[in-house]
Amino acid sequence: MNEQRQEQDDPNKAQQLATFYQNYIHAFSAASVPAVAKCYQLPCVLSTPDKVLVLDSEQGFNQEFSGIFAMLAEHNITGFKASNASYQHINEALSLVKIDWRFYDQANNLFSEFSAIYHLSYQQEAYRIINVISHDMCQLADLAHELTLIPSANDTNNKETDK
């Protein structure tokens, strides 16, 4: 077991992270750009195997996430699964969270799957995403602590949202 896995965890921050991601998952399932925007700090970086974007304005953020939600609607994505979540605090103001994502269409066929690692700032008792890096699931190891994701009642695939 490495040193990071042996570090002590703050239960209050763990609960704050779980609540933060409950809100994020709910906002994402509702395709609500304003609600998702509340989870990010600008500027922020979105990185996928295809592109890297620096979003430094509300307009740019809204345009990018409106495009993401339009693409999901175009492909009839009706549910998703967020699982295998873990986290690690770098310091009092910076944390990492890793989540595996699977997106499903109307027929419950797998549309896309990937792992995302989030860099979050912690300021004024609140978490905000500052960087997201998405990769194939096999490329990212778990972080120091398990994060229990709390399914939202509005999630279309909440029966599959787990740790």
Secondary structure, 3 states (H helix, E strand, C coil): CCHHHHCCCCHHHHHHHHHHHHHHHHHHHCCCHHHHHCCEEEEEEEECCCCEEEECCHHHHHHHHHHHHHHHHHCCEEEEEEEEEEEEEEECCEEEEEEEEEEEECCCCEEEEEEEEEEEEEECCEEEEEEEEEECHHHCCCCCEECCCCCCCCCCCHHHCCC
